[in-house]
């Protein structure tokens, strides 16, 4: 709908909401605030002011290298202090930060670099083998900037030409005249890891990144009193806006560097030693961390900490575990790459505190929450009409607003994922209750259709994971000759329960919430469940592996 121009204001409406204003205001107000980064040689610490000077130097280096306004610069890095600097310096200089997802396959990464027409790449020394593999098919890259403390002469690589990040910035002034960029210019780009077709490019504007950071600050109640741990990989959906919102609020920033699931002790130690009060992450990392903490003799005291949890619905058992063992609160939030990503956040409204029982409160907390201010949302049924907000009727979540993508970069037919009035179609099926809380019941493509009725795989997964012996569970619909589809469950048991818990025990547990006809035909006990690059269950792969399981001998 075209806006209607009213009476002229006297405001400075041409003031641009660009990313460098976040850094400039952050260093003006909190110059001595600390940034701590876990590096191979130990903790690296400096201040907002130190980081800002290095941002200026790197922007000067980019200019000296001939990087122009609008150039796309690919970044292959971990959650490092240099990545933090690039988060501001690259878009602030007018270029576009192309975040390369380390979990994508080399062919997909090569496609992304070609599709984005990247002209430069910045690569951490540990990731040089990936960059060298990509360079074989990405000869248009003009140069590679290596993130290392070593001399380039001590690094062996086939890449050419190469430059040292540290040497480049040392040659530049700690002052830089930042361009007054139009706020609608692209600041960063991420490519979706869709289950079908090639990755699709989402290009975030300075304006949407700025407004999104303000919303994260508000939803997470962030301030200069907080210590924020950037757990979400910074190559995924702009790191969920974490470092931008933390800088805006003046929070201490803790960066874990390169972390792995087999070294979770380091992350747990970071939480305690750096007195973290806010972090963001997916259940895929928060659940193993909880298991590590569960086995500690002395549990960390994390009372007052808020962990923003997204990607998939957090199991109630995980939320209870953090609360009971550490005092930390898991706050479920919902979004996608296309939404920057915040769409909704789950906070318990004060009038519900006394109205609901403890069990009802936990049940509410696993919902996706209410839609944050600034966005419009509607739920569309199969006939594309809005469904009532009765907490029962499902519809596809459709969203529009200042930090929601309006199209995909150079992608034909992308308008199919948008309604005629500009709402982005999420592909998530949900209900909304009278309080405005969203509850995802499934993905449009993942909902199980059995005998003309729907079965929610998400609800069944969470009910399975509420059973103490179960560590993880994924549920999919598998083709069936009689019922169209039937549920199949993949379950990982906690180590101490393996070999002791069988299918009957799980079916008995599910029977408290599900009708007999809804129960899975089979439950497979596995060591690992396939996941996507962002930690979600890869149901496409699960369905492909087990597609004929119910077709043979079924009647």
N, C-alpha and C positions, 0 to 999 in steps of 0.2 A: 504494500500500500504506500503510495507516494505521500511524503509528509506535507502537511499544510503549514505555510509560513504565517506565523502570528506577528504580533507587534514586536518591533526590533528591541533587543536587550542592550544593555550597556556593558555586558561582560566581555572579557578578553577571549572570545570564542576561537581566535586563531592560535591560541596557545596549544602546542602540540603535545599529546600524551605519548612521548617516545621513551624507549627503554633507558636511555642514558640519564633521563631525569630521575629514575629510581636510584641509580648509583650516585648521582650528584647530590641528591637530597640525603641519601643514606650517609655519605661521608661527611656532609656538612653537619649533620646532627649527631652522628655516632662514630666519629673518626677513630676513636680508640677501641671500638668494639672488636672482639677477637674472631678470627677465622682459623679453625684448626683442621688440618688435613692429615689423614693417616697415610704415610708413605713407607716404602720398603725399608728406609733407613730410620724410621721413627716418626713421631708427630712433628709436622711442620706448622708453625704458628706465625701469623702476622695479623695486621689490623685492617679495618676497612680502608684506612688511608693508604697503607702500603699496597693493597690490592688495586685501589683506584689509580695510583701512579703507574702501576704495571699495565692497567687497562689503557691508559693514555699512551704508554710506550708501544704496546702492541698495535694500537690503532695507527700510530705513526709508522710502524714497520709495514703494516699492510699498504698504507699509502705509498711508501717508498718502493714497495714491490710492484706497484702499478695496479693494485686492486681497486676497482671502480665501484661507484654506487650501483647496487643491484647485482653485483657478482655473487654467485653462489659458492660458498666455501664449505667443503665437506669436513666433518669432524669425527675422528675415531679416537675416543678417549673414555676413561673411567670417570668416576665422581671425584675429580681432583681439583686442587686450587687453581691450576691453569685453566681447566674447563670453566670454572667459576669466572675467571677473568674474561675468557672468550665469550661467555654468555652475554656479556655487556659490550666488549670491544668490537666484536664482529658486527652485530646489528647496529650498534651505536655509530660505527664508521660508515654505515649505509649499505654494507654488504648483507647477505642472507646466510645465516648459520644453518647449514644442512646437516642435521643430526643423523648419523649413520648407525642404525640399530645393529649392535654386535651379534645379536642372536639371529639375524637374517642369514640365509644361505648366500654364498658368494655370487651365484647368478642373480639373486634378487638385489643384492647390494650393487652389483654392476649395473643392473637395470636402473636403480634409483639414481646413481651418479650420472648415467647417460640422460635419463629423463629430466633431471634437474639442471642438466648442462653445467655441472660444477667445473670451475676453472682452477681451483686450488684445493689442497687437502692438508689438514693438520692431523698428525698421527702420533699417538704415544709410542714410545720406543718398544714397549712390549707387544704392540699390535702391528709391528712392521710386516710380519708374515702375511697378515690379511691384506694390508695395503699392497704388498708386492704381488699377491695373487690377483687383486683387482686391477692393477696397473697393466696387466697383460691385455685387458680389453678396454681400458680407459685411457687411451693415449692422448686425449685432449687436455688432461691435467697439466697446467703450466709449471707446477712446482709443488714440493712437499715440505711442510714445516714440521720438524721432529720435536716432540716434547721429551726432553731428556736433560739430565744434569751432566752427562758426559760430553766430551769433545766429539764432534762429528767424525773426526779421524779414527776414533775408537769404536765406531759403529759400522758394521758391515751391512750394506743394503744394495739392492739392485735399482732402487728408486733414483730418479734423476730429473731435474736438479733438486738437491735437498738443502734445507736451511735449518739452523738451530733456533728454536723459539727464544732461548735465553740470550743467545748472541744477538739476535735481531732486536730484542727490546733494549739491551744494554747500549745499543747504538742510537737510541731515540731519547728525546726529551720526555720528562715525566709530566709535561703539559701538552695538551692537544686541543685544538679548536674543533669541537664536535659539530657536525652539520645539524642544522635545524630541520630534521627530517619530517616530512609529511607523515602524520600518525597512521595513515592507512597503508604505508609502505610495508612490504613483507620484512619481518625481523628474523624469523626462523622457519624451518620446514621439517616436518616429519612425514614419513610414509607409512600408511596403515599396513598391517600385516594380515590383510583379508584372507579368508579361507578359499576364495576363488579368484582367479585372474591375477594380474600383476598388482604389486603394491600401488596405492593411490596417494598422490601428494596433497598434503594439507599445509598451506602456507599461512602462518600466523602473522597478523599485523602488529605493529607497535601498540596501537590503540587497544586491541583485544588482549594483548599480553599484560598491559598496564592495568586495565580494568579487572582482568581475571586475578591478578596479584592482589588487588584490593579486596576482592571477594574471598580469597583464601585467607588473608589476614583477618577478615571479619569472622568467617566460619570457624577458623582455628583459634580465635581469640588470641592472636599472636601479638607480642609486644617486645620491647627492649629487655624485658626481664627473662625472656625465654632463651633456651639453647636449642637450636633446630638441627636435627640430623637428616641429611639428604640421603635417604635409603633408596628411593626410586631411582633407577638408572637415568642419568641425565640425558641419555640418547632417546628416552621414551617420552613422547608428548611433552616436550620441554621440561622434563623432570617434574611434571605436574605443577609447574610454576613455583616450586619450593624455594629456590634460592632468590627468586625475584621478590616473593612475599616476605621472606625473612629479612632481606636487605631493606625493603620498604618499612618494615616494622622496627628495624634496628636490632634484631635478634643476633645472638652469637650463632655462628654457622659452623657445623661440624660435617666434614666431608670424609667418607670412609675409604676413598681411593678405590683400589681394586679389591673387591671382596668376593668370597666364594662360599657356596653353601656348605662346603666341608670345613670351613674355618669360622663357624658362627660364634665361637668364643670371643673372637676379636670384636665383633659387633656388640655382643653383650657387654664386654668390658668398656667399649666406647660409651654405651648408654650410661654406665655408672660413673666412669672417670670424668666424663665431660658434662655430667649433670644435665643430660638431655631431658627437655620437657615437651618437645614437639618433634614428631617425625612423620614421614609418609612412607607407605609401603603396601605391598600386596600380601594376601594370606600365604602365598608361595614362599615368602621370606619370613613373615611374622610367625607362622606356625612352627617351622624348624627352630627359630630363635626361642620360642616358648618351650619347646622340648629341651633345648639346651639349658634354659633357666630352671626348668622343672628338676633337672638332675644336679643342680648346684646345692651344696650343703647350706650356703648362706645366700638366700634370695635377695636380689637388689631391691632397694626401696625406691619405687618410681611413682609414689603418690603425687597426684597433680599432673602427671604426664598425659598428654593427649596424642594418640597414635592414629593419624588419618589413614584409613584402610580402604583400598579400592581394588579394582580389576575384577574380583569376584566377591560374592557375598561372604562375609566372615562367619564361620561356624560359631554358634552360641558357645560351644565348649571352649573355643579359643578366647572369646571375649571374657568369659567367666574365669578362665585360667589366668589371664593377665591381671584381672582385677583382684583375684584371690591371692595370687602368688607375689605380685609386685605392687598392686595399687594403681597400675596404669589403666587408663580408659581407652578402649578401642572405639573410634568414631567412624562409622561407615559412611563413605562418600561414593557417589556414582558419577561416571562420565565416560568419555571415549577420546581417542586421538582427535576426532573431529570437533570436540567441544572444549578443548584446551587444557584440562578435561572436565572441570567441575560443572556438574548440572545440579546435583542435590547433595544434601548433607544431613546426617541423622543426629539431631540433638533432641533430648527429651524435654518437651515443653513443660513449664512449671506446673500447670494445672493437671498434667497427667501423672506427676510424681505421686500424689496422694490418691489418685483415682484408680490406678492400676496395681495389681498384685506384682510381686517380684517376678514371677514367671511371665506375666503379661508384658512387663517392662523389657525383659530379655528378648521376648518374641518381637517386640516393637523395634528394639535396637538393631536387629538384623535386617530390617527393611532398608531401602535405599535412601530414605529420608525425604524431606520436603525440598522443593525446588528453590534454589537460592534467588535472591532478589536480582533483577536485571534480565531474567530469561522468561520467555513464554513457553508453555508446554501444553500439549493436548494428547490424549490417548485416542487413537483411531482404531475402530473395529474393522473386521474384514470387508465391510461395505464402505469404508472410508468415512464413516460418520463418527462423531465423538461419543465415547461411552460415558456413562454416569460415574461420578466419584463416590462409589458405594463400597469400595474395598473388596468387591467381588467380581465385577465385570472386567475382563482383560481387554487390553487394546495396545497397539504399538505406540511406544513413546516417541513423540515428535517434538523437536525443540527448535527454537530460533532465539537469537539475541546477539549482542555485540561481540561475544567471543565464540560463536558457533560458525563453523565453516559454511560458506554460501555456495561453494562448488569445489570440485577437485581440479588440481592443476593439470591442464592439457589432457583431460580424460573424456573422450567422447561418450555420450549417453549418460554422463554423471547426473543429469537433471532427473533421472529416474529415482534418485535417492532423496528427492525433495518434493514437497507438496506444492501445489500451484501458488499458495500464499507464502512460500519460502521457509517452511519448517523442514529441518533435516530429519529423515527417517532413521531411527536408531537400529531397527531390527530387533529391539528388545520388547517382549510382551510383558505388560505390568498391569497392576490395578492401582488405583489411588483412593484412599479413604477420605472421609469427611474432614479430617485434620490436614489433608494434603500430603500424607506420607505415601511415597511410591513403594510398591513391592513387586520386584521383577519375578515373574513366574517362569519365564523361559526366554530363550532366543526364538524368533519366528521360525528359524530353521531347525531348532533343537527341541521344540515342544513335541512330546510323544503322542501320536494319534493312534489310539487303540480302540477298535470297534466303534468308531464315530465319536469317542470321548477323548478329552485331553488329559494327559498326566504331566505334572510339572517335574522335570528332571532336577531343577534347582532345589525344590522343596524336599525331594527324596534324598538328594545328596546331603543336604544339611541335617535331615533326620538321621541318616546313617552316621554322620560325623558327630552327632550328639550322643552316640553310644560310646562310652569311655574306651572300649578296646580298639575303636576305629581311629586311625590316623588321617586317612584321606579316602574319599569315595567319589567316583564319577558315574553318572547314569546317562545312558543314551537309548534312543529308540532304534531297534533293529527290525528289518523287514520280516514280516510274518505272513504266510500264505492265507491265513484265515482272518486275522485281526488287523491287517495292514502293518501295524508295528507293535512290538512288545518291548518292555523295558529290559535292559541288561545293565547290571551293576558291576563295576570294577572296584575292589576294596583293598586298601593297604592296612593291615593290622599293626598296632603297636608291637614292638619286638617281643615283649613279655607275654603277649597273647597269641602269638603265631603258633598254629598247630593245635590250639586249645579251643578256639571259637570257630563254629561252623555256620553254614548257610541257615540252618533252622533258627539259630539264636538271633541272627540279623532280621530274618523274616518276622519273627515274633516281636522284635523291637519295632519294626516298621508297621506292624498291624495295629499299633495304638493310634496311628495317624492316617493310615491309608486303608482303603477297602481291599478286600481279598483280590478282586480283579485287577487292581492297580499294581500289585506287588510284582517285582521283577521275576521273570521266568528262571533266570540264572543269576547267580552271584559268583564272580570269579575273584579269587584271592591272588593278588599280584604283588610283585616287588616294586613296581614303578608304574605310574600312569602318565601317558604322553601329555606334554604341555606345549602351549604356543610360546612364542618369543617373549610374551609379556606375562607368562606365568599362569595363564588360564588353561583349563583342561582342553586338550586338542580333540574335540569330539569328532571332527572330520576323520582324523586318523583312526580313532577308536572304531568308528562305524565301518571304515574301509577294512580294517583287520578282521572284524567280526560280522561282516555283512551277510554271510551265508549261514550263520550259526543256527538260526531258527528255521531256515528254509528246508533243511535236510531232515526228513522223517517227521516233520510237523504235520498235524492234522487238524 
